[in-house]
């Protein structure tokens, strides 16, 4: 989830409490780690837990932050689908 207000981009990541923070395959589902990776830009701040994290950063970096979030989410989805298919 994301938004924009007064020159800042706001992001929120969440997962179900029954999804583990990490899978045996090494895939991470830690929402705080995801947020920190996306908001590694100057002037960004945020916090949370492995299940829920929120933060914001300068709007000048919104495109880069959105792309980083999209890529991270796609990797997590791809990994989960491979595990489901493999049984």
C-alpha positions in Angstrom: 0.0 0.0 0.0 1.4 3.4 -0.8 0.5 7.1 -0.9 1.8 10.6 -1.4 1.3 13.8 0.6 3.2 17.0 1.1 6.3 15.9 -0.8 6.6 12.5 0.9 5.9 9.0 -0.2 4.2 6.7 2.3 4.5 2.9 2.2 3.0 0.1 4.2 3.7 -3.6 4.0 1.8 -6.3 5.7 1.5 -10.1 5.8 -0.7 -12.6 7.5 0.5 -13.6 11.0 0.6 -17.3 10.0 3.2 -16.7 7.2 6.7 -17.3 8.7 9.2 -14.5 8.5 11.5 -16.8 6.5 11.1 -20.0 4.5 13.4 -23.0 4.4 14.3 -21.9 0.9 15.8 -18.8 2.2 13.0 -16.5 1.0 12.3 -13.8 3.5 8.8 -12.5 4.4 10.0 -10.0 6.9 8.0 -6.8 6.2 10.3 -4.6 8.3 13.3 -5.8 6.3 11.4 -5.2 3.1 10.5 -1.6 4.2 14.1 -0.9 5.2 15.4 -2.1 1.8 12.9 0.0 -0.1 13.4 3.1 2.1 17.2 3.0 2.1 17.1 6.4 0.5 18.2 9.5 2.4 15.6 11.2 4.6 13.5 8.1 4.8 12.2 6.7 8.1 9.9 4.0 9.3 9.5 1.0 11.6 7.4 -2.0 12.5 7.6 -5.7 12.9 8.1 -8.8 10.7 4.3 -8.8 10.1 3.6 -5.1 9.6 5.8 -2.1 8.7 5.2 1.5 7.6 7.4 4.4 6.6 8.0 7.4 4.4 10.6 9.1 2.4 11.2 12.1 0.0 8.8 12.1 -2.9 11.7 12.6 -5.3 12.5 9.0 -4.8 9.0 7.7 -5.2 9.6 6.0 -8.5 12.6 4.1 -7.3 10.9 3.1 -4.0 7.8 1.8 -5.9 10.0 -0.2 -8.3 12.0 -1.7 -5.5 8.8 -2.6 -3.6 7.3 -4.2 -6.8 10.4 -6.2 -7.5 10.7 -7.5 -3.9 7.0 -8.4 -3.8 7.3 -10.2 -7.2 10.3 -12.2 -6.0 8.3 -13.3 -2.9 5.3 -14.3 -5.0 7.4 -16.2 -7.5 9.2 -18.1 -4.7 5.9 -19.0 -3.0 4.4 -20.2 -6.3 7.4 -22.4 -7.0 7.1 -24.0 -3.6 3.3 -24.6 -4.1 3.9 -26.2 -7.5 6.7 -28.4 -6.2 4.4 -29.6 -3.5 
